[in-house]
Amino acid sequence: QVQLVESGGGLVQAGGSLRLSCAASGTIFRQNTMGWYRQAPGKQRDLVATITSNNRVNYADSVKGRFFISRDNARNTVYLQMNSLKPEDTAVYYCNLDFGISYGGDYWGQGTQVTVSS
């Protein structure tokens, strides 16, 4: 079993920064993709950024140049540095750990609220 614990959300003014962390525990296969998704009220859950175990990254267009994803494989932890935050970044942010279908699928964290005031 895998557990993901997120931290770092909160309330920030527009233009500010926040750093999210997500620590994974349990049986962690070395080859995996970790990522962040977000869901605003009344909207679907959307990809924010992902990073593979060999540090290949992918970003949603809306966050490119403002958000930066990184990981510490020794700690099974993924980070999301969010800069120049905008009110439209307000959402619940979810951590995801994906092993692929052949190795058990993916897992989600409980979510952390990020609120950006104008």
C-alpha positions as a Python dict, from the first residue, in 0.01 Angstrom:
ca = {
    (1, 'Q'): (0, 0, 0),
    (2, 'V'): (109, 355, -72),
    (3, 'Q'): (30, 671, 120),
    (4, 'L'): (84, 1027, 4),
    (5, 'V'): (92, 1315, 250),
    (6, 'E'): (80, 1670, 117),
    (7, 'S'): (176, 1988, 295),
    (8, 'G'): (242, 2354, 222),
    (9, 'G'): (-91, 2489, 108),
    (10, 'G'): (-243, 2806, 244),
    (11, 'L'): (-358, 3159, 174),
    (12, 'V'): (-135, 3397, -18),
    (13, 'Q'): (-178, 3728, -196),
    (14, 'A'): (-155, 3753, -572),
    (15, 'G'): (208, 3767, -681),
    (16, 'G'): (322, 3563, -384),
    (17, 'S'): (479, 3220, -363),
    (18, 'L'): (407, 2886, -200),
    (19, 'R'): (588, 2555, -193),
    (20, 'L'): (397, 2230, -179),
    (21, 'S'): (550, 1903, -65),
    (22, 'C'): (426, 1547, -100),
    (23, 'A'): (592, 1255, 76),
    (24, 'A'): (521, 900, -34),
    (25, 'S'): (550, 598, 193),
    (26, 'G'): (495, 227, 154),
    (27, 'T'): (606, 8, -134),
    (28, 'I'): (754, 250, -386),
    (29, 'F'): (871, 115, -719),
    (30, 'R'): (1175, 300, -846),
    (31, 'Q'): (1030, 377, -1191),
    (32, 'N'): (741, 613, -1142),
    (33, 'T'): (596, 950, -1223),
    (34, 'M'): (501, 1194, -951),
    (35, 'G'): (287, 1494, -1015),
    (36, 'W'): (49, 1762, -904),
    (37, 'Y'): (-307, 1815, -1018),
    (38, 'R'): (-559, 2075, -908),
    (39, 'Q'): (-931, 2108, -888),
    (40, 'A'): (-1118, 2434, -853),
    (41, 'P'): (-1480, 2440, -728),
    (42, 'G'): (-1717, 2316, -995),
    (43, 'K'): (-1437, 2220, -1232),
    (44, 'Q'): (-1260, 1899, -1327),
    (45, 'R'): (-926, 1794, -1188),
    (46, 'D'): (-649, 1915, -1419),
    (47, 'L'): (-281, 1840, -1454),
    (48, 'V'): (-42, 2101, -1317),
    (49, 'A'): (298, 1933, -1352),
    (50, 'T'): (459, 1590, -1356),
    (51, 'I'): (812, 1461, -1315),
    (52, 'T'): (944, 1116, -1392),
    (53, 'S'): (1196, 923, -1187),
    (54, 'N'): (1466, 1036, -1431),
    (55, 'N'): (1354, 1400, -1395),
    (56, 'R'): (1165, 1450, -1718),
    (57, 'V'): (912, 1724, -1650),
    (58, 'N'): (585, 1833, -1802),
    (59, 'Y'): (384, 2145, -1721),
    (60, 'A'): (39, 2275, -1799),
    (61, 'D'): (61, 2578, -2024),
    (62, 'S'): (-109, 2793, -1760),
    (63, 'V'): (176, 2746, -1511),
    (64, 'K'): (483, 2735, -1736),
    (65, 'G'): (749, 2978, -1618),
    (66, 'R'): (579, 3027, -1280),
    (67, 'F'): (564, 2679, -1125),
    (68, 'F'): (855, 2441, -1090),
    (69, 'I'): (836, 2073, -998),
    (70, 'S'): (1122, 1876, -846),
    (71, 'R'): (1173, 1553, -657),
    (72, 'D'): (1400, 1386, -407),
    (73, 'N'): (1409, 1017, -492),
    (74, 'A'): (1589, 926, -170),
    (75, 'R'): (1301, 1074, 30),
    (76, 'N'): (1024, 972, -216),
    (77, 'T'): (913, 1333, -208),
    (78, 'V'): (792, 1568, -479),
    (79, 'Y'): (781, 1946, -453),
    (80, 'L'): (595, 2219, -636),
    (81, 'Q'): (737, 2568, -615),
    (82, 'M'): (465, 2811, -712),
    (83, 'N'): (565, 3169, -792),
    (84, 'S'): (376, 3472, -922),
    (85, 'L'): (54, 3319, -799),
    (86, 'K'): (-274, 3439, -949),
    (87, 'P'): (-629, 3420, -814),
    (88, 'E'): (-706, 3166, -1086),
    (89, 'D'): (-451, 2932, -927),
    (90, 'T'): (-691, 2890, -634),
    (91, 'A'): (-779, 2522, -605),
    (92, 'V'): (-727, 2206, -408),
    (93, 'Y'): (-392, 2063, -515),
    (94, 'Y'): (-353, 1686, -524),
    (95, 'C'): (-35, 1484, -532),
    (96, 'N'): (-24, 1180, -761),
    (97, 'L'): (216, 885, -777),
    (98, 'D'): (186, 671, -1088),
    (99, 'F'): (355, 334, -1130),
    (100, 'G'): (175, 250, -1450),
    (101, 'I'): (-93, -14, -1494),
    (102, 'S'): (155, -303, -1486),
    (103, 'Y'): (277, -207, -1139),
    (104, 'G'): (-43, -122, -957),
    (105, 'G'): (-168, 198, -1114),
    (106, 'D'): (-164, 528, -937),
    (107, 'Y'): (-230, 680, -597),
    (108, 'W'): (-361, 1015, -477),
    (109, 'G'): (-301, 1233, -176),
    (110, 'Q'): (-581, 1387, 26),
    (111, 'G'): (-533, 1733, -127),
    (112, 'T'): (-418, 2067, 9),
    (113, 'Q'): (-600, 2396, -37),
    (114, 'V'): (-426, 2685, -210),
    (115, 'T'): (-608, 3017, -204),
    (116, 'V'): (-475, 3324, -383),
    (117, 'S'): (-638, 3653, -294),
    (118, 'S'): (-650, 3946, -532),
}
